[in-house]
Amino acid sequence: MWHLSRHCSGKHHFHAIALVTIHEPWGADRVGTSMSSHIEFRKLAAELDGPAFLPGEPGYDAECATYNLLTPLRPAIAVGAATVGDVRAAVRFAGDHKLAVAVRGGGHMQPYTAEGAVLITLDRLADVTVDGGRRTARVTGGARWEEVIDAASKEGLAPMSGSSTTVGAIGYVLGGGQSPIFGRPYGYASDHVTSFDIVTADGVLRTVSAGAEPELFAALRGGKGNFGVVTAMEIELFPVTSVLAGGIYFPGSATGEVLRAWRDWAATLPEQATTSVAVQRLPPVEELPEPLRGAHVVHLRYAYLGPAETGLELLAPMRAAAPALIDTIAEAPYKTAAVLHNDPVGAMPYQDRSLGLAGLPDKALDKLAELLGPGTPIPLTSVELRALGGALDRPPATPDSVPSRGLPFQFFGFAVGGDDLDELGRRLDRLFTAMRPWADPKHRRMLNFLSPEEALDPQSLREVYGAENYDRLLAVKRRFDPNTMFRMNHTLR
Ligand SMILES: Cc1cc2nc3c(=O)[nH]c(=O)nc-3n(C[C@H](O)[C@H](O)[C@H](O)COP(=O)(O)OP(=O)(O)OC[C@H]3O[C@@H](n4cnc5c(N)ncnc54)[C@H](O)[C@@H]3O)c2cc1C
């Protein structure tokens, strides 16, 4: 694992704190005088099992922390929900005072700053209960994939986790959830949810499934946080204990040939195999082994859900594509296999962009190699292509809202920086503009990879969902959140 948090400049931390301390107390302008607001806040705090914080109070900054240090949360109130009752009380409070509600689960992709809102954090409400006989797990609040994996592995089972096991399980599933191991064999993680518990804008706790509130159930699977606070979900688990998975790091000097070999090879793979490739500038940190420390590399990722021998035979063309710096592909317990992307673990300031690609003709790969290959000192941290297809293309057993079915490739890039973040953002923009000629004409993209700018722009959200899907989601939103209380997210408007 990288520990890119070392890249965070102290200056950024300081900047975040300064913004918090000058912030007005919890939207007092909207809810009455500051004095009466404080009385109301104390009443709410007394009702809760968990803590609540106002800006400037000890504990507020920690409660508002997220993975991206560039966008610190600055809510009017932060409620650390310890029970479903706390979530309901916080939502009712927000409703009474006409405040927006923001939700932090695992904190891995906040597209807003939650300014003036009631932030509900779910770390204290984070539990996993596995039913080995039914092969299901009940996952609550802010539980992260690593907790689900730990609980499931005790029963010889595994969940459809994503590339980072510190991501919140519910946040991931609400955006579909593309697993680098289970994706092509079994589809999106949201295809394997059997029910959600959700507190809607009226403060009511509802259990929704294919048989109970089916429209809301369909909207939640791909519609992100638009409909309420999801306090629990039940998911299917798979009888998997070990997997053939890992990566091959090639030198950046081989960018062009590796990208072409990967494109041709990925097209031949059966559905049991899932792969992605990333051109990376790795940080010069001790946690990385010597050939990777500070290196420019092309990182092939590969997983095969089936007999290891078959998976290794399929891998042979890529092992021959170029001399490897490091090859970690081997059969491993699911917990180890699950982190095959080696995503950075610690919080960091970064910019990101995403695009769905319809194909990767030679010209597209040449453009990528020109912009990211040898001799290009562009310090973009990681630029990745995920090959989709397989079961990710098929509709689920019950209707849903995932907008990326049928999309051949997901393109994603992020840049970690300090004072140079604006410049890095402009470089990402140039790279993504250069790849636009190969963008998916239907504008499909994986919801979970939208950058804050993309997620907050109603027009791009409408394009990503497509008019029909968007209007259907909007109808559900109007029914369950008529005043757009949940607008600190990928907001349907
Ligand atoms: C390093 C990294 C790797 C990733 N890898 C993958 C991957 O392989 N596949 C993939 O599909 N995605 C991936 N993602 C994207 C990730 O799934 C999303 O960012 C997801 O939203 C993170 O959930 P969270 O709870 O950690 O984030 P948070 O920042 O807490 O939540 C993000 C948003 O989700 C909504 N939300 C979260 N929890 C709830 C809830 N309980 N109720 C209502 N709304 C909620 C809210 O709108 C919130 O604003 C990755 C992200 C990162 C940073």
The ligand as an SDF file (V2000), in Angstrom:
LIG
                    3D

 53 58  0  0  0  0  0  0  0  0999 V2000
   -9.1920    4.9870   -3.2850 C   0  0  0  0  0  0  0  0  0  0  0  0
  -10.5710    4.7600   -3.8340 C   0  0  0  0  0  0  0  0  0  0  0  0
  -10.8490    3.5880   -4.5200 C   0  0  0  0  0  0  0  0  0  0  0  0
  -12.1240    3.3460   -5.0310 C   0  0  0  0  0  0  0  0  0  0  0  0
  -12.3780    2.1880   -5.7180 N   0  0  0  0  0  0  0  0  0  0  0  0
  -13.6200    1.9470   -6.2070 C   0  0  0  0  0  0  0  0  0  0  0  0
  -13.9190    0.7540   -6.9280 C   0  0  0  0  0  0  0  0  0  0  0  0
  -13.0570   -0.1010   -7.1330 O   0  0  0  0  0  0  0  0  0  0  0  0
  -15.1750    0.5840   -7.4080 N   0  0  0  0  0  0  0  0  0  0  0  0
  -16.1710    1.5010   -7.1880 C   0  0  0  0  0  0  0  0  0  0  0  0
  -17.3050    1.2790   -7.6040 O   0  0  0  0  0  0  0  0  0  0  0  0
  -15.9180    2.6450   -6.4980 N   0  0  0  0  0  0  0  0  0  0  0  0
  -14.6730    2.8910   -6.0290 C   0  0  0  0  0  0  0  0  0  0  0  0
  -14.4110    4.0610   -5.3650 N   0  0  0  0  0  0  0  0  0  0  0  0
  -15.4610    5.0660   -5.2330 C   0  0  0  0  0  0  0  0  0  0  0  0
  -16.2820    4.8360   -3.9570 C   0  0  0  0  0  0  0  0  0  0  0  0
  -17.0540    3.6730   -4.0690 O   0  0  0  0  0  0  0  0  0  0  0  0
  -17.2270    6.0230   -3.7410 C   0  0  0  0  0  0  0  0  0  0  0  0
  -16.4450    7.1720   -3.6070 O   0  0  0  0  0  0  0  0  0  0  0  0
  -18.1340    5.8630   -2.5280 C   0  0  0  0  0  0  0  0  0  0  0  0
  -19.0880    6.8780   -2.5320 O   0  0  0  0  0  0  0  0  0  0  0  0
  -17.3520    5.9540   -1.2500 C   0  0  0  0  0  0  0  0  0  0  0  0
  -18.1980    5.7250   -0.1740 O   0  0  0  0  0  0  0  0  0  0  0  0
  -17.8230    6.3010    1.2640 P   0  0  0  0  0  0  0  0  0  0  0  0
  -18.9140    5.9440    2.1820 O   0  0  0  0  0  0  0  0  0  0  0  0
  -16.4250    5.8690    1.6020 O   0  0  0  0  0  0  0  0  0  0  0  0
  -17.7370    7.8430    0.9630 O   0  0  0  0  0  0  0  0  0  0  0  0
  -18.4680    9.0920    1.6130 P   0  0  0  0  0  0  0  0  0  0  0  0
  -17.5940   10.2270    1.1820 O   0  0  0  0  0  0  0  0  0  0  0  0
  -18.7370    8.9170    3.0450 O   0  0  0  0  0  0  0  0  0  0  0  0
  -19.8380    9.1470    0.8390 O   0  0  0  0  0  0  0  0  0  0  0  0
  -19.9230    9.6220   -0.4850 C   0  0  0  0  0  0  0  0  0  0  0  0
  -21.3610    9.9280   -0.7890 C   0  0  0  0  0  0  0  0  0  0  0  0
  -22.0940    8.7060   -0.8030 O   0  0  0  0  0  0  0  0  0  0  0  0
  -23.3630    8.9030   -0.1900 C   0  0  0  0  0  0  0  0  0  0  0  0
  -23.4470    8.0300    0.9880 N   0  0  0  0  0  0  0  0  0  0  0  0
  -22.4480    7.3440    1.5930 C   0  0  0  0  0  0  0  0  0  0  0  0
  -22.9450    6.5930    2.5910 N   0  0  0  0  0  0  0  0  0  0  0  0
  -24.2710    6.8330    2.6230 C   0  0  0  0  0  0  0  0  0  0  0  0
  -25.3470    6.3590    3.4260 C   0  0  0  0  0  0  0  0  0  0  0  0
  -25.1430    5.4680    4.4050 N   0  0  0  0  0  0  0  0  0  0  0  0
  -26.6010    6.8240    3.1740 N   0  0  0  0  0  0  0  0  0  0  0  0
  -26.8210    7.7130    2.1830 C   0  0  0  0  0  0  0  0  0  0  0  0
  -25.8510    8.1910    1.3990 N   0  0  0  0  0  0  0  0  0  0  0  0
  -24.5970    7.7550    1.6100 C   0  0  0  0  0  0  0  0  0  0  0  0
  -23.4750   10.3530    0.1620 C   0  0  0  0  0  0  0  0  0  0  0  0
  -24.1040   11.0330   -0.8860 O   0  0  0  0  0  0  0  0  0  0  0  0
  -22.0380   10.7900    0.2470 C   0  0  0  0  0  0  0  0  0  0  0  0
  -21.8820   12.1340   -0.0670 O   0  0  0  0  0  0  0  0  0  0  0  0
  -13.1380    4.3240   -4.8470 C   0  0  0  0  0  0  0  0  0  0  0  0
  -12.8610    5.5080   -4.1660 C   0  0  0  0  0  0  0  0  0  0  0  0
  -11.5900    5.7380   -3.6620 C   0  0  0  0  0  0  0  0  0  0  0  0
  -11.3180    7.0320   -2.9520 C   0  0  0  0  0  0  0  0  0  0  0  0
  1  2  1  0
  2  3  1  0
  2 52  2  0
  3  4  2  0
  4  5  1  0
  4 50  1  0
  5  6  2  0
  6  7  1  0
  6 13  1  0
  7  8  2  0
  7  9  1  0
  9 10  1  0
 10 11  2  0
 10 12  1  0
 12 13  2  0
 13 14  1  0
 14 15  1  0
 14 50  1  0
 15 16  1  0
 16 17  1  0
 16 18  1  0
 18 19  1  0
 18 20  1  0
 20 21  1  0
 20 22  1  0
 22 23  1  0
 23 24  1  0
 24 25  2  0
 24 26  1  0
 24 27  1  0
 27 28  1  0
 28 29  2  0
 28 30  1  0
 28 31  1  0
 31 32  1  0
 32 33  1  0
 33 34  1  0
 33 48  1  0
 34 35  1  0
 35 36  1  0
 35 46  1  0
 36 37  1  0
 36 45  1  0
 37 38  2  0
 38 39  1  0
 39 40  1  0
 39 45  2  0
 40 41  1  0
 40 42  2  0
 42 43  1  0
 43 44  2  0
 44 45  1  0
 46 47  1  0
 46 48  1  0
 48 49  1  0
 50 51  2  0
 51 52  1  0
 52 53  1  0
M  END
$$$$
